[in-house]
Amino acid sequence: MTAMTADEFCAQVKLFFWRKGKLPKREEFNVEFGTTIDIAKWDKWTNSEKFNEYCVANGITDSKYLIRAQLEVIDLLTNPSLPMTFSQKLKKAGVSPDKFRNWQKNPTFLKVLRERTNAMGETERHAVYSSLVDRASKGNAQAQRLYLELIGDYTPSTKVEQTNVTGTREIVLKLIEAIQRHVDPLTLTKITADFELIITGVADKKPEPDGLFLSIPTSPPEPEEMKLLDV
């Protein structure tokens, strides 16, 4: 096997960090990559200035403490007043996406980032709500409807209709359960189909056994007409 170079060693350390989220110990490295690096070479490489610069540049660290650059990135990313995209903010901070991903493997960095993001969400939520109230108080009809809906004083008609349909279906299902105990399966099928048509708004039709629909008169039919319908 060809001996590993210092550059290859740095790359494998980065790969190990991707996989495990931590810097490897010598024994772990050898097992992971099937190498036989001895203590002398390990100390030489891991203590070299080139290796340390590589780790810093790529955000590879086991430290539980944050560095200034990490805090600056968190400040930028959680500042809503900056009209910049995520990528633009990273570029402004001089941090590559790859380095940021590696920082996210640090539990402390990830915890602080989430804390600041949640705090930003609370601040922005208050600002949005205040803006909504302000627009509503100035006569904006859409803002007024949304505000009243949020405080529970207004329910859109679509929601009312959906609620009514849901309640009606529950009642119908209970009726069908009661009816099925007293009628044959064929009759129950016809009753269920009629109920479904009534719920969906097709109240003036009913299904026939052959799949066709026959109009239901709005007023009680004469006996002769009823006889035709029963055929």
C-alpha positions in Angstrom: 0.0 0.0 0.0 1.3 3.4 -0.9 2.2 5.6 2.1 -0.3 8.3 2.8 0.9 11.9 2.2 0.2 14.8 4.6 -2.3 16.3 2.1 -4.2 13.0 2.0 -4.1 12.8 5.7 -5.8 16.2 6.0 -8.5 15.1 3.5 -9.2 11.9 5.5 -9.4 13.8 8.7 -12.1 16.0 7.1 -13.9 12.9 5.8 -13.8 11.3 9.3 -15.2 14.6 10.7 -18.1 14.5 8.2 -18.9 10.9 9.2 -18.5 11.1 13.0 -18.8 14.9 13.8 -15.5 14.9 15.7 -11.7 14.8 15.2 -10.3 11.2 15.1 -7.9 9.7 17.6 -5.0 7.8 16.0 -6.5 4.3 16.7 -9.9 5.4 15.3 -8.3 6.8 12.2 -6.4 3.6 11.5 -9.5 1.5 11.9 -11.6 3.7 9.8 -9.2 3.9 6.8 -7.2 0.7 7.2 -3.9 2.6 7.8 -1.0 1.9 10.2 0.1 5.4 11.1 2.4 5.3 14.1 2.5 7.7 17.0 5.5 9.6 15.7 4.0 10.4 12.3 0.6 11.1 13.9 2.0 13.7 16.3 4.1 15.2 13.5 1.1 15.7 11.2 -1.5 16.7 13.8 0.8 19.3 15.4 1.9 20.8 12.1 1.0 24.4 11.2 -0.4 23.2 7.9 -2.8 20.8 9.5 -4.1 23.3 12.0 -4.6 25.9 9.3 -6.5 23.3 7.3 -8.8 22.5 10.2 -9.5 26.2 11.0 -10.2 26.9 7.3 -12.7 24.1 7.1 -14.3 24.5 10.5 -13.0 21.2 11.8 -12.8 21.3 15.6 -13.7 19.5 18.7 -13.8 22.6 20.9 -16.9 23.2 23.1 -16.3 26.9 22.9 -17.2 29.2 20.0 -14.7 31.4 18.3 -15.3 35.0 17.2 -15.9 34.1 13.6 -18.7 31.7 14.5 -20.5 34.3 16.6 -20.2 36.8 13.8 -21.8 34.4 11.4 -24.6 33.7 13.8 -25.2 37.5 14.2 -25.4 37.9 10.4 -27.7 35.0 9.8 -30.1 36.0 12.6 -30.2 39.7 11.7 -33.5 40.3 9.8 -32.7 43.9 9.0 -30.1 42.8 6.5 -31.7 42.3 3.1 -29.4 39.5 2.1 -29.8 35.8 1.2 -28.2 33.1 3.3 -25.5 32.6 0.8 -24.8 36.3 0.7 -24.5 36.5 4.4 -22.0 33.6 4.5 -20.0 35.3 1.8 -20.0 38.6 3.7 -18.6 36.7 6.7 -16.0 35.0 4.6 -17.3 31.6 5.5 -17.7 28.9 2.8 -20.8 26.7 2.8 -18.6 23.7 3.5 -17.1 25.3 6.6 -20.5 26.3 7.8 -21.8 22.7 7.5 -18.8 21.5 9.5 -19.5 24.2 12.2 -23.0 22.8 12.5 -21.5 19.5 13.7 -20.4 21.4 16.8 -23.2 21.0 19.4 -22.4 24.3 21.0 -22.5 26.2 17.7 -25.7 24.5 16.6 -27.4 25.2 20.0 -26.5 28.9 20.0 -27.6 29.3 16.3 -31.0 27.7 17.2 -31.4 29.9 20.2 -30.8 33.1 18.3 -33.0 31.9 15.4 -35.9 31.2 17.8 -35.4 34.6 19.5 -35.5 36.2 16.1 -38.7 34.4 15.3 -40.3 35.8 18.4 -39.2 39.3 17.7 -40.4 39.2 14.1 -43.7 37.6 15.1 -44.4 40.6 17.4 -43.4 43.0 14.6 -45.7 41.3 12.1 -48.6 41.2 14.5 -48.1 44.9 15.3 -48.0 45.7 11.6 -51.3 43.8 11.1 -53.0 45.6 13.9 -51.8 48.9 12.5 -53.1 48.2 9.0 -56.4 46.9 10.3 -56.9 50.0 12.5 -56.4 52.2 9.3 -59.3 50.5 7.5 -57.5 47.8 5.5 -60.3 45.3 5.0 -58.1 42.3 4.4 -56.0 43.0 7.5 -59.2 43.5 9.5 -60.5 40.1 8.4 -57.2 38.4 9.2 -57.0 40.1 12.6 -60.6 39.1 13.5 -59.9 35.5 12.4 -56.7 35.4 14.5 -58.6 36.5 17.7 -61.5 34.1 16.9 -64.2 36.7 16.1 -64.5 35.8 12.4 -64.6 32.5 10.6 -64.4 32.4 6.8 -67.4 30.9 5.1 -65.3 28.1 3.6 -64.3 26.9 7.1 -68.0 27.1 8.3 -69.1 25.0 5.3 -66.3 22.5 5.9 -67.3 22.2 9.6 -71.0 21.9 8.7 -70.2 19.1 6.2 -68.1 17.3 8.7 -70.8 17.4 11.3 -73.4 16.3 8.8 -71.4 13.3 7.7 -71.0 12.2 11.3 -74.8 12.4 11.8 -75.4 10.5 8.6 -72.9 7.8 9.5 -74.8 7.2 12.8 -78.1 7.1 11.0 -76.7 4.5 8.5 -75.4 2.4 11.4 -78.9 2.5 12.9 -80.6 1.7 9.6 -78.4 -1.2 8.6 -79.7 -3.1 11.6 -83.1 -3.2 10.1 -82.7 -3.3 6.3 -81.2 -5.6 3.7 -77.7 -4.8 2.2 -79.1 -3.7 -1.2 -81.5 -1.2 0.4 -78.8 0.1 2.7 -76.5 0.7 -0.4 -79.2 2.8 -2.0 -79.8 4.8 1.2 -76.1 5.5 1.6 -75.8 6.7 -2.0 -78.8 9.0 -1.5 -77.3 10.5 1.7 -74.0 11.1 0.0 -75.7 13.0 -2.8 -77.6 15.1 -0.3 -74.4 16.0 1.6 -72.5 16.9 -1.6 -75.3 19.2 -2.7 -76.8 17.0 -5.4 -80.1 16.9 -3.5 -82.4 16.8 -6.5 -81.1 13.5 -7.9 -80.8 9.9 -6.7 -78.8 7.0 -8.2 -80.6 4.1 -9.8 -79.3 0.5 -9.7 -78.0 0.8 -13.3 -75.9 3.9 -12.4 -78.2 6.4 -14.0 -79.8 9.3 -12.1 -83.5 10.0 -11.9 -84.9 13.4 -10.9 -86.7 13.5 -7.5 -89.8 15.8 -7.6 -89.7 18.8 -5.2 -93.4 18.3 -4.2 -95.0 14.9 -3.3 -95.9 13.1 -6.5 -99.3 11.7 -7.4 -99.7 8.0 -6.8 -99.3 7.2 -10.5 -96.0 9.1 -10.6 -94.8 7.4 -7.5 -95.6 4.0 -9.0 -93.4 4.9 -12.0 -90.5 5.8 -9.8 -90.8 2.6 -7.8 -90.4 0.5 -10.9 
